[in-house]
Amino acid sequence: MGPRSRELDELLFDSNGGGRRDNCGALKGLFFSSILPGILGALSAVVVMSALLYYPYKWSFDEGKYPEFSVAVAGFSGLDPDRDLGRPTLDATFDLTIRIKEPRRYSVACIERGKTAAVSYRGVPLANGPVPELCGKNEDTTEARSVMTWGHAMAVPEFAQERLAEELRRGDAAVDVTLTTLARYCTLCRQKVIECKPRVGSSGEFSPRCGVTTQIPTFPDNPDKRLPYPWWPGMIRGRRYLR
């Protein structure tokens, strides 16, 4: 017989005749003290399970939805078919508008600080410039206007200029806009690359949905050489550098 049973026997068979009310109160106290750990355990389990299920429940509303990035050319210069195209080098400028459409309710899509917009035509660089930090959230659309890119004395092959001139005259010219992070700003040697194809001279018409990929940055002068991981040689006091 355990100590709890002996305690109950003492209360039930108390020789003091006037202790019936005290015995009942003590029995109730023993009863509640015996079930209290179970009640607290059940409440704790409810709290923990609610916390574990809360975020999956929220994220279930965003399942299958992805942010959409798009770019428009609001204006450009230095590409006049009669005055500019045909020269050995070009000094083109582009006024871009970048849009983030976030269809998710509980997620955020961002263009991080330090990104650069590079404009090219059929693989030939034309201009580049910095991109401001931009985020879209809560089923909303966010835009960054007047993102300027420019090129100075950019060598463009004659065949590319001739084809671009023809497309500009027809009104169906398009350029490639790539948003990337400079290698020295990469985090854990991964960078998000956003590739878009807006039309030129279309009064600010936005491009189709841009492609988004995650890549390992490379050295500009050697695409086959990867940047070192943080624990590899090539680190000085925790800062990555290019060699």
Kinemage of the C-alpha trace (Angstrom):
@kinemage 1
@onewidth
@group {chain A} dominant
@subgroup {mainchain}
@vectorlist {calphas} color= white
{ca met a 1} P 0.000 0.000 0.000
{ca gly a 2} L 1.513 3.353 -1.117
{ca pro a 3} L 1.797 6.580 0.876
{ca arg a 4} L -1.218 8.121 -0.909
{ca ser a 5} L -3.455 5.185 0.160
{ca arg a 6} L -2.293 5.441 3.754
{ca glu a 7} L -3.096 9.158 3.732
{ca leu a 8} L -6.618 8.429 2.464
{ca asp a 9} L -7.158 5.765 5.141
{ca glu a 10} L -6.122 8.179 7.836
{ca leu a 11} L -8.621 10.716 6.548
{ca leu a 12} L -11.463 8.205 6.183
{ca phe a 13} L -10.992 6.580 9.527
{ca asp a 14} L -10.068 9.602 11.572
{ca ser a 15} L -10.880 8.942 15.227
{ca asn a 16} L -11.832 12.586 15.718
{ca gly a 17} L -15.587 12.551 15.275
{ca gly a 18} L -15.835 16.237 14.493
{ca gly a 19} L -13.506 16.113 11.499
{ca arg a 20} L -15.978 14.995 8.760
{ca arg a 21} L -16.001 18.429 7.036
{ca asp a 22} L -12.226 18.734 7.253
{ca asn a 23} L -11.829 15.239 5.837
{ca cys a 24} L -14.072 16.064 2.840
{ca gly a 25} L -12.073 19.200 2.101
{ca ala a 26} L -8.826 17.302 2.294
{ca leu a 27} L -10.178 14.617 -0.040
{ca lys a 28} L -11.140 17.275 -2.582
{ca gly a 29} L -7.675 18.821 -2.330
{ca leu a 30} L -6.058 15.450 -2.930
{ca phe a 31} L -8.334 14.838 -5.911
{ca phe a 32} L -7.524 18.137 -7.589
{ca ser a 33} L -3.823 17.781 -6.854
{ca ser a 34} L -3.867 14.367 -8.530
{ca ile a 35} L -5.535 15.609 -11.751
{ca leu a 36} L -3.819 19.007 -11.900
{ca pro a 37} L -0.672 17.720 -13.692
{ca gly a 38} L -2.859 16.103 -16.351
{ca ile a 39} L -4.841 19.323 -16.900
{ca leu a 40} L -1.669 21.413 -17.167
{ca gly a 41} L -0.160 18.887 -19.564
{ca ala a 42} L -3.237 18.973 -21.788
{ca leu a 43} L -3.261 22.792 -21.843
{ca ser a 44} L 0.428 22.862 -22.685
{ca ala a 45} L -0.146 20.420 -25.546
{ca val a 46} L -2.969 22.603 -26.906
{ca val a 47} L -0.752 25.702 -26.809
{ca val a 48} L 2.155 23.934 -28.515
{ca met a 49} L -0.024 22.371 -31.208
{ca ser a 50} L -1.759 25.675 -31.894
{ca ala a 51} L 1.609 27.350 -32.432
{ca leu a 52} L 2.794 24.526 -34.683
{ca leu a 53} L -0.357 24.534 -36.803
{ca tyr a 54} L -0.808 28.314 -37.009
{ca tyr a 55} L 1.858 29.088 -39.620
{ca pro a 56} L 1.141 26.069 -41.857
{ca tyr a 57} L -2.498 27.134 -41.797
{ca lys a 58} L -1.556 30.678 -42.845
{ca trp a 59} L 0.876 29.504 -45.520
{ca ser a 60} L -1.770 27.186 -46.974
{ca phe a 61} L -3.479 30.304 -48.372
{ca asp a 62} L -0.297 31.110 -50.366
{ca glu a 63} L 0.328 27.588 -51.661
{ca gly a 64} L 0.814 27.502 -55.417
{ca lys a 65} L 1.185 31.298 -55.699
{ca tyr a 66} L 4.426 32.986 -56.722
{ca pro a 67} L 5.468 36.643 -57.047
{ca glu a 68} L 5.626 38.108 -60.529
{ca phe a 69} L 8.416 40.442 -61.653
{ca ser a 70} L 8.114 42.560 -64.803
{ca val a 71} L 9.973 45.477 -66.408
{ca ala a 72} L 8.899 48.252 -68.772
{ca val a 73} L 11.009 50.652 -70.828
{ca ala a 74} L 9.428 54.024 -70.110
{ca gly a 75} L 11.903 55.847 -72.321
{ca phe a 76} L 15.264 55.528 -74.035
{ca ser a 77} L 17.783 57.551 -76.018
{ca gly a 78} L 20.896 56.997 -78.093
{ca leu a 79} L 19.274 54.395 -80.354
{ca asp a 80} L 17.872 56.499 -83.153
{ca pro a 81} L 18.037 54.332 -86.311
{ca asp a 82} L 19.115 57.259 -88.522
{ca arg a 83} L 21.266 59.309 -86.168
{ca asp a 84} L 22.822 56.881 -83.649
{ca leu a 85} L 22.779 53.369 -85.047
{ca gly a 86} L 25.593 52.817 -87.503
{ca arg a 87} L 28.319 54.302 -85.314
{ca pro a 88} L 31.151 52.090 -83.972
{ca thr a 89} L 30.014 52.703 -80.384
{ca leu a 90} L 26.729 53.638 -78.728
{ca asp a 91} L 25.823 55.797 -75.716
{ca ala a 92} L 22.369 54.442 -74.936
{ca thr a 93} L 20.249 55.266 -71.903
{ca phe a 94} L 17.092 53.532 -70.656
{ca asp a 95} L 14.430 54.696 -68.215
{ca leu a 96} L 13.047 51.506 -66.647
{ca thr a 97} L 10.053 50.781 -64.453
{ca ile a 98} L 10.277 47.654 -62.302
{ca arg a 99} L 7.118 46.030 -60.946
{ca ile a 100} L 6.584 43.368 -58.279
{ca lys a 101} L 3.156 41.750 -58.083
{ca glu a 102} L 2.802 39.789 -54.851
{ca pro a 103} L -0.306 37.555 -54.942
{ca arg a 104} L 0.413 35.978 -51.573
{ca arg a 105} L -1.213 37.235 -48.400
{ca tyr a 106} L 1.424 36.220 -45.877
{ca ser a 107} L 4.669 36.429 -47.891
{ca val a 108} L 7.027 39.136 -49.116
{ca ala a 109} L 8.993 39.304 -52.390
{ca cys a 110} L 11.905 41.730 -52.612
{ca ile a 111} L 14.563 43.047 -54.937
{ca glu a 112} L 17.433 43.359 -52.501
{ca arg a 113} L 19.730 46.319 -52.131
{ca gly a 114} L 22.819 46.162 -54.335
{ca lys a 115} L 21.198 44.794 -57.464
{ca thr a 116} L 22.156 46.055 -60.907
{ca ala a 117} L 20.023 46.249 -64.045
{ca ala a 118} L 21.936 45.270 -67.185
{ca val a 119} L 20.324 46.027 -70.556
{ca ser a 120} L 21.501 44.089 -73.594
{ca tyr a 121} L 20.393 43.307 -77.121
{ca arg a 122} L 20.910 39.773 -78.412
{ca gly a 123} L 23.712 39.255 -75.905
{ca val a 124} L 25.451 42.581 -76.623
{ca pro a 125} L 25.654 44.901 -73.559
{ca leu a 126} L 24.061 48.321 -74.012
{ca ala a 127} L 23.680 49.881 -70.555
{ca asn a 128} L 23.560 49.183 -66.822
{ca gly a 129} L 22.682 50.961 -63.594
{ca pro a 130} L 21.787 50.463 -59.919
{ca val a 131} L 18.363 49.254 -58.795
{ca pro a 132} L 16.750 50.537 -55.574
{ca glu a 133} L 15.531 48.148 -52.921
{ca leu a 134} L 11.921 47.196 -53.598
{ca cys a 135} L 9.473 44.857 -51.847
{ca gly a 136} L 5.952 43.674 -52.607
{ca lys a 137} L 3.665 42.168 -49.984
{ca asn a 138} L 0.096 41.541 -48.871
{ca glu a 139} L -1.493 40.838 -52.253
{ca asp a 140} L -0.317 44.183 -53.602
{ca thr a 141} L 1.649 45.562 -56.571
{ca thr a 142} L 4.717 47.747 -56.054
{ca glu a 143} L 6.660 49.697 -58.670
{ca ala a 144} L 10.016 51.452 -58.844
{ca arg a 145} L 9.951 54.162 -61.515
{ca ser a 146} L 12.795 56.005 -63.230
{ca val a 147} L 15.397 53.291 -62.754
{ca met a 148} L 18.092 54.710 -65.015
{ca thr a 149} L 20.656 52.646 -66.897
{ca trp a 150} L 23.264 54.046 -69.252
{ca gly a 151} L 26.169 52.994 -71.397
{ca his a 152} L 29.213 54.934 -72.583
{ca ala a 153} L 31.067 54.054 -75.758
{ca met a 154} L 29.626 50.554 -75.830
{ca ala a 155} L 30.956 48.569 -78.783
{ca val a 156} L 28.020 47.021 -80.667
{ca pro a 157} L 28.624 44.870 -83.776
{ca glu a 158} L 27.330 46.241 -87.041
{ca phe a 159} L 24.983 43.314 -87.689
{ca ala a 160} L 23.353 43.828 -84.265
{ca gln a 161} L 22.872 47.528 -84.954
{ca glu a 162} L 21.340 46.840 -88.350
{ca arg a 163} L 18.869 44.333 -86.915
{ca leu a 164} L 17.997 46.645 -84.031
{ca ala a 165} L 17.399 49.505 -86.484
{ca glu a 166} L 15.013 47.339 -88.509
{ca glu a 167} L 13.085 46.268 -85.421
{ca leu a 168} L 12.848 49.835 -84.131
{ca arg a 169} L 11.420 51.001 -87.452
{ca arg a 170} L 8.846 48.181 -87.355
{ca gly a 171} L 8.040 48.913 -83.719
{ca asp a 172} L 8.750 45.397 -82.408
{ca ala a 173} L 12.218 45.829 -80.894
{ca ala a 174} L 12.867 44.240 -77.508
{ca val a 175} L 15.846 44.222 -75.157
{ca asp a 176} L 16.962 41.900 -72.374
{ca val a 177} L 17.017 43.303 -68.835
{ca thr a 178} L 18.821 41.228 -66.203
{ca leu a 179} L 18.713 42.089 -62.495
{ca thr a 180} L 21.641 40.619 -60.589
{ca thr a 181} L 23.605 41.237 -57.405
{ca leu a 182} L 27.238 42.176 -57.658
{ca ala a 183} L 29.493 39.283 -56.670
{ca arg a 184} L 30.948 41.031 -53.652
{ca tyr a 185} L 27.446 41.439 -52.186
{ca cys a 186} L 26.420 37.810 -52.540
{ca thr a 187} L 25.117 36.057 -49.431
{ca leu a 188} L 26.430 32.523 -48.904
{ca cys a 189} L 27.480 32.586 -52.552
{ca arg a 190} L 23.954 32.475 -53.924
{ca gln a 191} L 22.233 35.202 -55.899
{ca lys a 192} L 18.776 35.656 -57.366
{ca val a 193} L 18.824 36.467 -61.069
{ca ile a 194} L 15.746 38.077 -62.655
{ca glu a 195} L 15.617 38.025 -66.462
{ca cys a 196} L 13.058 40.104 -68.377
{ca lys a 197} L 12.383 40.995 -72.007
{ca pro a 198} L 10.528 44.310 -72.352
{ca arg a 199} L 9.724 45.959 -75.662
{ca val a 200} L 11.328 49.257 -76.660
{ca gly a 201} L 9.152 52.144 -77.781
{ca ser a 202} L 5.912 50.573 -76.555
{ca ser a 203} L 4.837 53.456 -74.278
{ca gly a 204} L 5.826 51.748 -71.059
{ca glu a 205} L 4.259 48.361 -71.787
{ca phe a 206} L 5.363 45.831 -69.195
{ca ser a 207} L 7.211 42.731 -70.234
{ca pro a 208} L 5.811 39.237 -69.795
{ca arg a 209} L 6.524 37.618 -66.464
{ca cys a 210} L 10.273 37.621 -65.816
{ca gly a 211} L 12.199 34.434 -65.207
{ca val a 212} L 13.724 34.012 -61.737
{ca thr a 213} L 16.614 31.658 -60.989
{ca thr a 214} L 19.107 31.181 -58.169
{ca gln a 215} L 22.729 30.935 -59.255
{ca ile a 216} L 26.252 30.792 -57.886
{ca pro a 217} L 28.040 34.035 -58.816
{ca thr a 218} L 31.127 33.919 -61.027
{ca phe a 219} L 34.016 36.265 -61.658
{ca pro a 220} L 33.176 38.738 -64.458
{ca asp a 221} L 36.457 38.005 -66.254
{ca asn a 222} L 36.280 34.234 -65.721
{ca pro a 223} L 32.736 32.764 -65.750
{ca asp a 224} L 34.087 29.268 -65.026
{ca lys a 225} L 35.601 30.340 -61.703
{ca arg a 226} L 33.230 30.327 -58.743
{ca leu a 227} L 33.393 32.614 -55.768
{ca pro a 228} L 34.710 30.894 -52.612
{ca tyr a 229} L 32.322 29.745 -49.935
{ca pro a 230} L 32.599 31.594 -46.598
{ca trp a 231} L 34.747 28.871 -45.055
{ca trp a 232} L 37.096 28.581 -48.014
{ca pro a 233} L 40.384 30.486 -48.466
{ca gly a 234} L 39.941 33.975 -49.819
{ca met a 235} L 38.438 35.471 -46.683
{ca ile a 236} L 39.912 38.400 -44.766
{ca arg a 237} L 38.290 38.920 -41.375
{ca gly a 238} L 34.978 37.530 -42.597
{ca arg a 239} L 34.812 39.639 -45.766
{ca arg a 240} L 34.794 38.158 -49.248
{ca tyr a 241} L 36.950 39.708 -51.903
{ca leu a 242} L 37.714 39.217 -55.558
{ca arg a 243} L 41.146 38.020 -56.650
